[in-house]
Amino acid sequence: MDRMIVYPGAIPLDTDILQLNRNVMVGIAALSEAVLGSSTVVDGLACTSTVPASLTVAVGPGSITTLAPVDVTAYGSLAADTTQQIVKTGINLDPVSFTLSAPASSGQSVSYLVEVAFSEADADPVVLPYVNAANPALPYTGPNNSGGAQNTQRLQRAQLQLKPGAAAPAGTQTAPPVDNGWVGLYVITVNYGQTVITASDITTLPQAPFVPFKLSSLRPGFSQISAFESSSSFIVPNGVSSVKATVIGAGGAGGYHATLPGAGGGAGGIAVSIVGGLTAGQSVAVTVGLGGVPSLSPGTGGAGGTSGFGAFLSASGGAGGEGGSASLFATAGGPGGVGLGGQINQAGAMGSDGITVASRGGDGAGPGRGRGASGPLAGFAASGFGGGGGGGGSSPGANPTGNPGGAGAPGLVIIEY
């Protein structure tokens, strides 16, 4: 930020102070733009009914921040600067009240628009003393002893106005359009015969550029995590508008063959994505797929369930390992699930085939997979999220007998915010 330099003994000039004020304004403007951007934003300026209730509303303290020239007119002895654009903030410390009127005809309603604009104007005129070179003990009154008052402040405010629409049959009334150079904030509806305004009569315009959250509500990156091991809902916290979702489908169960070792179940698919456009308090359904259930009689293992985060992204479960009673050389491992809707969509691994010559079931797929059984034992259940269950082993010899497969593991949904 630019700074003025003064020297001992030098005669102070009015421009020393004026330029200091301008430099501070420009420095704050640069910081404001770095935080808020250059688009118009509004903070505060809450519109509320009065207590006790009446046909008057109050727009509370607040501000509007917008892009504007440095100085549209001369600032004291400093020339106007309409070429350079900076972010300026108009601040209201006191509330502004508006009194509304109900329509005069029965059955009609009228909509009022509350709009705001950045305002900058010179004010607070004062008759200032000036140096009288001929007689310093007797100062002039006003410039050249004219007695004229001069403005002493350049004020930046959030200028508010109430704009009535046309009365119309209730339910058909429309709000008036926003004026050029203004920003619409609220629409207030008043019906025939109405004597008080309540909160339900005041609607915030969807396009009103209010600051959605404050710095204290922000978190650095994705610093919080919610892991869902069963289906539920994710409620978007205050200050959060985007999350990172990782969705893992459930694993398939291992196969159970009548005479052969069963195959391993496939792993669940994976989808990963940044999900934006969320609002505080929004509820997003979280679905966690159930692990595949082994067959109690010779047959293919059950498929794993699909996991998902709302309608944004999902991951299907792995298929069950092959089993049954058909005459086969070997049983085939179950295919993995697939991710859908994510920025990263990954297919789950396929389960291993049953190994007939070793009487060994195929291993399940994925991390935490279930191991295939060797010999006349049931396959092992998967222990890690999305893993496939191991295939059942079989007894050796001339008349082998197969065994049940292991269960697939459930899916998982991870939300980082």
N, C-alpha and C positions, 0 to 999 in steps of 0.2 A: 504494500500500500504506500502511495506517495506521501511524503511528509514535507512540511515547510521548514525552512532554515531561517532563523533570525540571529542578529548579532548585537552585542552590547553597544549601546549608544546610538544604534540605528533608529531612525524615526519610524514608528510602527505605522503601517498602512492598513486601510480597511480590507484590502485584498488579502492580507495575511490571514485574517480570520475567515473571510469568505472562502478562500481556497482550502483552508483547513477543513471547514464544514463539508465542502464538496468532496474532498479526498476521503473523508470518513464515510460519506454516503456511498461513494463508488466502491470502497473496500467492503462495506457491509453488503452491497449489492452483489459483489463477486461471490461472497460466502453464501448468500441466499440462493444464488443460481446454482452453486455447486451442490447444495442440499436439496432444493426444491425444483430445480430445472427452470426453464424460461417460460413455461406455460403458466397461465393464470391459475392461482390456487387461493382458496379461501379458508380461513381458520376462525373458529368461534362463530360469532354472528348468529347465535341460536335464536330461533323465532318461537316465542312462547305466549300463551294467553296470560291475561292479568289475574291477579289475586286481590280482591274477589273478581270473578269472571265478568267480562264486559265485551263490547264490540271493539275493544282496543287490543292490539298485540304489541309486544316489545321485541325488538331485535337487539340482542345483547352485545357486549363488547366483542371485538374481534378485529380481523384484518383481511385485506386483499393484497396479494403480491402479484405483480404483473410486469411485463416488459414495457419500458417507456423511455423517451429521450432524457438525457442528463438534465437539461433545463430548457423548457420550451421558450421561456422569456429570460431576459437579463436577470441575473442574480446579483442585486446590488451593482457593484462596479464590474462584475464579471459578465462577459458577453454570453448570450444564449448559446447553448450547444444542443442543436436538434439532430445532429448527425450520429453521435454516439448513443447507443441504446444500452441501458442497464436495467436490472431488476429492481423495482421500487416497491415499497410496502406502505399502504395507507392503513393507519391504525385508528380505531375508535375505542376510547376508554370508557365512554358512557353509552348507555342504551339509547336506542331511537324508537319512539312510539308512533304507531299508525292507528287511526280510528277508521273502521270500515262501516259501510251502510248495507242494510238488507234491501233486496229488491222491493219495489213498490207494488208489484202485481202478484196476486195469489198463484201459487204453484211454480213460481220461478226461482232460479238460483243464479248467482253470479260468482265468478272466480276472479280473485285478485292475484296479481303477480308481484312478488317482492324481488327486486333486482338491485344489484350493486355495481359500482364502477369505482375505479381509482380516481381520486380527485387531488389536485395540487393547486393551491392558491395562496397568494400573499395576503396577510391579515394583521390584526392588532396594530392599527395606526396610532402613532404617538408623536406629539410635537417634541422634537429632540433639540437639545442645546448644541450650538456650534461655536467654534472658536472665533472670537472677534479679535483679529490681529491688531486693530487700532486700540482696543481696550480689553485685554485678556480677562480682566476682573469682571467684565460685564459681557457674558456670552450672548451670541445671537439666539433668537428663538426661531427655530426652523432654518432651513437652508436659505442663505442670503438674507436672514432676518425676516423671512416672509411670513412666519407664523404657521406655515403649512404642516400638516401631519404627514408622517411617512410610515408605511408598513414595516413592522419589525420582525415578522416571522413568515417563513414559507412553510405552510402546513400541508401535510400529506394525510388524507383521510379516506375511509371507505364510505363513499357517498351512497346512500340508500334511497330508494323511492318505491312507492306503491302505485301500481298501474291496474286500474279496474278493467275487467272484460265486459262484454255485453251480456245483459240479463237474458236468460232463455229458460224454457221449460226445464224443470229439475231433471238432471241426468243428461241433458243435451248441451249444457253450458260448456264453453271452452275458455281456457286461459288465454290472455292476450299474448302476442309474440314478444320475445325479448328484444329490446331496442338495440340498435347498432352501437357497439362500444360498451354495452352493459352485459352483466352476467346474471342469469336467472337463478334464484335460490329456492323460493318457496311458492306454492300455490295455496291460497286460502279460499275455501268455499263457504259462502253465506247463503242461507235459504230465506225465503219469504217468512216474515214473522220472527226470525231468529233474533234473540236479544243478547246472547253471549257466545263467545268463541271458545271452543275447547281444543285440546290437543288433537282430537280426531279430525278436526276441520283443517288442520295444517299439514300439508304434504311437502316433503323435500323433493325437489326435481331430481330425477335420476342422473341428469348430466351436470348437476351442480358440482363444481370442482373443489369440494371440501377436502382438506388434508385427511386421509383415511386413518392414520395412526401417528402417534408421537414417537420420538426417539427412544423413550423409556420402554416402549412396547416392542421394540425391535430386538432381534436376536442375531448374533454374528453367524451368518451362513446357516447351515443346518446343524444347530447345536443341541436339539432335542430329538429324541427317538421314541416311537411307540411301536412295539412289536405285538402283533395279534396272532395268537396260536389257535383261536377259535373265532367264528363269525361274530361280528359286532358292528359298531358304527364309530367312525372317527369324527369328532366334533372339532371344527377348525378353531384354534385358539385366537384370542385377540392379537392383532398385529401380524397375523399370518395370512398371506395371500397365495403362496405357492409352497408345495411340498415335493419331496422326492419319494416316490413310491417304488418299492421292490416287491414283486408278487411272485410267489413260488407255488406251483401246483403240487398236489399230493402224489406220492409214489404208488405204483401198482403192486399188487400182491404177487407172490411167487406161485408158480403153477403146481398142480397135483395131477400126476399121471398114474394110471392104474398099474402099469408095469415098468415104466421108465422114470428116471429122475426128471422132476419138473424144471421149467426154465425160470430165470429171474425176472422180476417185474421191472418195468421201465421207470425212469425218474421223471418227476414233474418238470414242466417247462418253466422258464423264468422270463419275466418282463420287467424292465426298469424304465422309469420316465419321470421328468419334472412336470408336475401338474400345476398349472397356474389358474388365475381367474377365480380363486376361492375367496369367500367372505367369512368374517368372524361369525361363529355360531352355526355355520352351515354343517349339516350332517351328511356324511358320505358313507354309504354302506360298504362294509368290509366283509368279504366272503373268503373263508378259509376252507379249502377242500379237505375232505376226510380221506384218510389213507385207504388204499384198496383192501378189501376183505378177502382172505383166502377161502377157496371153495372147500366145503366139508366133505365133498365127494369128488372123485376124479373129474377135473375140469380146469379150465383156464382161470387164473387168479383174477380177482375183481380189479377194475380200473380205479385209479386215484381220482378224487374230485377236483373240480376247477376252483382256483382262487382268483379273486378280483378286487379292485379298488373302484367302487362305483361303476360307472360306464366308461371310465377312462382307460383302463388296461386290465388284462386278465392273463392267466396261464393255466392251460389245461393239465390234467393229471396224466401220469404215465399209464400205459396199458398193462394188464396183468400178463405174467409169464404163461407160456403155453402149457397145457396139461390135457387131460381127457383120457380116452381109452382106445383111440385109433392106433393102428400099427404104424409106428414111426421109427426112424433111425435115431432121431434126436428131437428134443422139444426146443422151440424157438423162443428167444427172449422177447419180452414185451417192448414195443417201441416207446420212446419218451414222449412227454407232452410238448406243447408248443406255447411260446409267449405271443400275445397279440396286443396291439395298441400301444406298445412302449416305444421309446426311442432306441432301446436295446431289446430285441426279442430273441431269446435263445431257446433252442430245443433241448429237452432233457435227453440224457444218454439212454441207450437201449440196454435192457437186461441181457445177461449172458445166457447162452443156450445150455440146456442140460447135457451133461457128459455121460453118455450111455456106458462107454467102456469102463468108466471109473465108478459107475453107480452114484454119481455126484450131481446134485442139483446146481443149476446156474446161479451165479451171484446176482443180486439185485443191482440196479444202476444208481449212480449218483453218490454224493457224500453221505455218510451215515447209512449206507446200504446194508441190507441184510445178506448174510453169507448163505450160499447154498449148502445143504446138508450132504455129508458123505455117508453112504450106507442108509440103513433103514431108520432114518430120523426125519422129523419135520424141518422145513426150511426155517431160517432165522428171520425174525421180524426186523425191519429197518429201524434204526435208532435216530437218524438225522432227518431234518425237515426235507420233504420231497424225495427221499430215498425209496428205491424199490425193494420189495421183500425177496428173500432168497427162495429158490425152488426146493421142493422136497426131494430128499434122496430116495434111493431104491435099494432093496436087498439084492445081493448078488446071487448067482446060481441059475439053475435051469428054469426056475419059476419065480422070477423077481416080482416084488410087490412095491409099488410106489407109496409115497407119503405126502401129506399136505404141505403146501408152501407157507412161507412166512408173510405176515401182514406188511403192507406198504406204510410208510410214514405220512402223517398229515402234512399239509402245506403250511405256508407262513406268509404273512403280509407285514412288511416293515415300512413305517412312515417316518421320514426325517423332516424336521421343520425348524 
